[in-house]
C-alpha cells in the first residue's frame, strides 16, 4: 500500500484531479459499424477520401445558364433562353449549355457543361420551348462547386472527438462504413448501507430507498460508460469485499457510494486499503469532502460519499473527467463561464463549494440562481440544476450581483 495523500489535510481540488487523471489510461480500440457509433470516441484522425461535394451541382431548383446571358434581366425586361434539356438529381446529361440556351435543373443535379450559374425557378416563367429569365445572376450564383465543403485529403475529424449526428453524417458522406473507436468504459456501481432498500421495496423503520444507485447509473451512462455491475451491499466487510472482488476484472472503474467517512460503519476506505492502494480519501470541496480514490489490481476505485447530492457532485467533479480520459475523448469536461448571481450566498472559507444552480442567459450575460437549500442530503437541490456556482476556498460570503465562475453541466 502506498502512502495516502491528504491523510491529515484534505487535498485541494486540482491536486486530487491531478492524481486521478495522472493515474488512468486510455482504453483499447475497436472497430464498429457507423450506425452504432453515436456518442463513441474516434480513435484515429479522419482525412477526407474525396471532395465534398464530389462534383459541381445546383443549389436550387431552376435553370442552369451562362450568367452573362442574364445581364440586365428583370421582371419588366426579361430575357428569353431556349430550354435544351431537363436534369433531375442523380442524372448526368450530355447537353452543352451555349449562349442563348438553358437547362431545367433540380437541386443537387450536376451542373451541365457550359453553364456557370443557376437562376432560381421563382425568377423565371416558362414560354413554350423557352424560359423567360426575370432576374440577373452572377457567375457561380446558386451553384455549389466540387470540394467547396471539404477537400480531398483535408483533416475533417480529430482523434478524440465524440461522434454526434453531424459527425456520423460526415463519416457517411466520406464512405466510412466502419469506424475505429475507443472501447466504452465499463463501470461497476456498488451502493452501500444497511439503511438502504431497493426501489421496489417499502422502507422499514430507519430505512430509505436507494437513490444513489440510480443517479450513478444515469451519470455513468451520460458520461459515455456502460454499467456492467450494479449492486447494493450492506455494512458488512466480508460482503463488501466479495462484491468488490466480483467487480474487479469485469469492469474498468469501480464506483461506490457511502462508507468513506469516519463513522464506525464507514468501511469502504479500510477495505480499499486492504485490497489495494489508497491514494487519497479527503478533498477540500463542499459537498463531497470524504472521497476515497485508489487502485485494486491496477483498476481505479472511487469511494464517493453517501449523501444523495454529495454523490452526484463528486461524480461530476471527479469521476466524469476520469471517464472522459479513459474513453479517449478530448479533455472536454463541463463549460466554465463567468456570470453573476441573483441572490446573496453564505460561504465559509476553507473549501471550494459547488452550489447547485439554474443558470440562464439574459442577453448581457449569464445569471445563476440556486436551486434552494444546499444540504448534502437534499436530493431536490439537483432537480432542475443545469450548473454549479463555484465559490473558491478563500472567498467568504458572496453578494447578489457579484461575478462568479459557473460550471455548466449540460
LINDA-V200980 format. One record per backbone hydrogen bond with DSSP energy under -1.0 kcal/mol. CO is the residue of the C=O (numbers start at 1). NH is the residue of the N-H. If there is no record, write none. Layout:
# LINDA-V200980
co=CO nh=NH
co=CO nh=NH
This chain:
# LINDA-V200980
co=4 nh=7
co=11 nh=284
co=12 nh=16
co=13 nh=17
co=14 nh=18
co=15 nh=19
co=16 nh=20
co=17 nh=21
co=18 nh=22
co=20 nh=23
co=28 nh=183
co=30 nh=181
co=32 nh=179
co=33 nh=36
co=34 nh=37
co=37 nh=40
co=40 nh=163
co=41 nh=182
co=42 nh=160
co=46 nh=156
co=46 nh=157
co=48 nh=153
co=52 nh=149
co=52 nh=150
co=53 nh=147
co=56 nh=111
co=57 nh=144
co=58 nh=108
co=61 nh=121
co=62 nh=105
co=63 nh=119
co=64 nh=103
co=65 nh=116
co=65 nh=117
co=66 nh=69
co=67 nh=70
co=68 nh=71
co=70 nh=73
co=79 nh=133
co=81 nh=131
co=82 nh=102
co=85 nh=104
co=87 nh=106
co=88 nh=91
co=98 nh=101
co=100 nh=82
co=102 nh=84
co=103 nh=64
co=104 nh=87
co=105 nh=62
co=106 nh=109
co=109 nh=58
co=112 nh=115
co=113 nh=97
co=116 nh=140
co=117 nh=65
co=119 nh=63
co=120 nh=123
co=121 nh=124
co=123 nh=134
co=125 nh=132
co=127 nh=130
co=129 nh=83
co=130 nh=127
co=131 nh=81
co=132 nh=125
co=133 nh=79
co=138 nh=141
co=140 nh=143
co=141 nh=118
co=142 nh=59
co=144 nh=57
co=145 nh=148
co=150 nh=52
co=151 nh=154
co=154 nh=48
co=157 nh=46
co=158 nh=161
co=160 nh=330
co=161 nh=42
co=163 nh=39
co=164 nh=168
co=165 nh=169
co=166 nh=170
co=167 nh=171
co=168 nh=172
co=169 nh=173
co=170 nh=174
co=171 nh=176
co=172 nh=175
co=175 nh=177
co=177 nh=34
co=179 nh=32
co=180 nh=43
co=181 nh=30
co=185 nh=226
co=186 nh=252
co=186 nh=253
co=187 nh=228
co=187 nh=229
co=188 nh=255
co=189 nh=231
co=190 nh=257
co=191 nh=233
co=193 nh=196
co=195 nh=208
co=197 nh=210
co=198 nh=201
co=204 nh=207
co=208 nh=197
co=209 nh=211
co=211 nh=215
co=212 nh=216
co=213 nh=217
co=214 nh=218
co=215 nh=219
co=216 nh=220
co=217 nh=221
co=218 nh=222
co=219 nh=223
co=220 nh=225
co=221 nh=224
co=226 nh=187
co=229 nh=189
co=231 nh=191
co=233 nh=193
co=234 nh=236
co=236 nh=240
co=237 nh=241
co=238 nh=242
co=239 nh=243
co=240 nh=244
co=241 nh=245
co=242 nh=246
co=243 nh=247
co=244 nh=248
co=247 nh=250
co=253 nh=188
co=254 nh=302
co=255 nh=190
co=256 nh=304
co=257 nh=192
co=259 nh=268
co=259 nh=269
co=263 nh=266
co=265 nh=267
co=267 nh=271
co=268 nh=272
co=269 nh=273
co=270 nh=274
co=271 nh=275
co=272 nh=276
co=277 nh=295
co=279 nh=5
co=280 nh=293
co=282 nh=11
co=283 nh=285
co=284 nh=352
co=286 nh=354
co=289 nh=283
co=292 nh=303
co=293 nh=279
co=293 nh=280
co=294 nh=301
co=295 nh=277
co=296 nh=299
co=299 nh=296
co=300 nh=254
co=301 nh=294
co=302 nh=256
co=303 nh=292
co=304 nh=258
co=307 nh=311
co=308 nh=312
co=309 nh=313
co=310 nh=314
co=311 nh=315
co=312 nh=316
co=313 nh=317
co=314 nh=318
co=315 nh=320
co=318 nh=322
co=319 nh=323
co=320 nh=324
co=321 nh=325
co=322 nh=326
co=323 nh=327
co=324 nh=329
co=325 nh=328
co=326 nh=27
co=330 nh=332
co=335 nh=408
co=337 nh=406
co=339 nh=404
co=340 nh=368
co=341 nh=401
co=345 nh=398
co=352 nh=286
co=353 nh=391
co=355 nh=389
co=356 nh=371
co=357 nh=386
co=357 nh=387
co=358 nh=369
co=360 nh=367
co=365 nh=362
co=366 nh=340
co=367 nh=360
co=368 nh=342
co=369 nh=358
co=375 nh=378
co=376 nh=309
co=376 nh=310
co=377 nh=379
co=378 nh=381
co=379 nh=382
co=382 nh=385
co=386 nh=409
co=387 nh=357
co=388 nh=407
co=389 nh=355
co=391 nh=353
co=392 nh=395
co=393 nh=350
co=398 nh=345
co=399 nh=402
co=402 nh=341
co=404 nh=339
co=405 nh=390
co=406 nh=337
co=407 nh=388
co=408 nh=335
